[in-house]
Amino acid sequence: MASPTRYQLARANNNEEIAYIISGANSYDPTGPLTISGGVTTEGARSAGITGNDMTNYGYVGAVITTNATVISGSPIIQVEVQGKDSTSGTYYNILSGATIDVVSGSVLKIHPDLTGVTNVTAKDVIPRKWRINVANIGGTDAITYTVGVAPIVR
């Protein structure tokens, strides 16, 4: 499916989810959920994290980011980070870092200007024009399989 125009994305973004693949191209799928997925199977231990492609904010103010770790092998530790990109320097800054994940579990991160900030859970902030999801592998080379999903919040 070809990438949509900015107009198509903005028009379609009425609390619908936009699909991105963390290790692939930014593409829109109006029939599917917004998923940023990265997985490490037991066949391939991962010592490096996954850095998502830049995503463009087409008019939403916040987001809900869900992580679901489904398979753990050994003792891996990951941490999901939501990062904004400075448009002038091109450097990234953390908006919210989730708690570390080292067991089969799920977690939810929320970013919105109307929320009360809670460390590793919520950020009283907005999603900038350019942003990304970074999954830092901070626990060695053991394998973990997980998904990260993002639901934009328009209002």
N, C-alpha and C positions, 0 to 999 in steps of 0.2 A: 504494500500500500504506500503510495506516495505521501510525502509529508504535506500537511495542510498549510494553507496560507495563514497569516496572523489573524485575518478577519474570520476565517473559518474556526480557528481555535477560540478566539474571543467569543464568538457567537455560540459555540457549543459548550462553553464553560459555565453553564448555569448549574453549579454544584454537581456537575457530572465529573467523572474521573477521566484523566488523560493518561494514556499509557506511555511509559518510558521504560526502557530496559537499561539497567545501570551499566552494563558492559557493552551496550550497543548504541545504535543511533536513537535520537529523540524522535519518536513517531507517535501519531495520535490514532487511537482506535476507539471510535465512539461506542462500540459494543462491548468493550472489555473494561476491566478495572484498571486503575492506575497502579501498576506494579513496578517496583524496582526490585529485581531479583538477582541474587548472586548465590551460588551454591558451591560448596566444596564437598565432594563425595568422599567416601572412605577410601576410594582408589587413589585419590590425590590429595595428600596433606598440603595445606596452604600456610605459608609463612608470611605472606604479604596480604594486606587488606585490599578492599575493592574501592576504587574511587569512581564515583558516578560522573557521567557527562554533565556539563552545564545544562540546567533547565531554565527556561524563560518563563517568568511569571506574567501571565496574560490577564491580570486583573484581580487575582485573589489576594486576600490579606493574610491568610493563615493556612495552616495545614495540619493534618493528623498523620503521623508516621507510625506504622505498625511493623513490628518485627516478630517473626515466628521462627524460632529455632526448633527443628524437627529431629535432627539426628546429630548426636555428639559422639565423637570417637576420641578417646584420650581425655586431655584436659585443655581444650581450646578456650580462649576468652576473646570475645569481640565486643566492640563498642560502636554504636551508631551515632554519627555526628551529622547535624544539619548545618551546612555552611553557606554563608553568603559570599558573593564575589564583589570586591571593590572595583567599580567600573573604570577608575582612573589607573590604578596600579596593576589590576589583574590578580591581586592576592586574595586569598580566602580567609575568612574569619568564622569562628564558631558562633552559631546562634544558640544551639542547644546540643549538648552531649548527653546521650542516654546512659543509664547505669550499665555496667558491664554484664554481659550474658555469658554464662559458662555451664548452663544446664538446659535441657529441653524445656522451653518456656516461650512466652510471648511478652511483648512490652508495647506500650503506646506512648508516643511523644506528641505533645500538642504545642502549637505555636499560634498565638493570636494576640492582638493588642488588648483585648478585653479580659484576658486570663490573668490570674495571679501567678507569678513565677514560683516554681517549685524545682529545686535542684534535681537534675536528671529526669524530669517528668514534663514540666511545662515552661514555656518562655513567654513573657509578656513582651511580644515583639511582632514585627511584620515580616513576611517573606519578601526579600528584595527582588529586583528585576531578574538578576542572574543568581542562581543558587544551585546547590548539588547536595547529594547524600554521600557521605564517606563512611565506609565500614572499616574500622581499624581492627586488625587482628593483633591483639596485644598479648596473646598467650601462647606463642610458639608455633609449631608446625603441625599440631594435631588438627584433625578434620572436623568441620562443622557444616551442616546443611541448613540454610535459612532462607527466608524471603523477607523483603522489606517492601511495604506498600505505602503509597502516599495518596491521601484524599485532600484536594484543595478545599479551602473554605472561602467562599466568595464574600460573605458579609460578616 
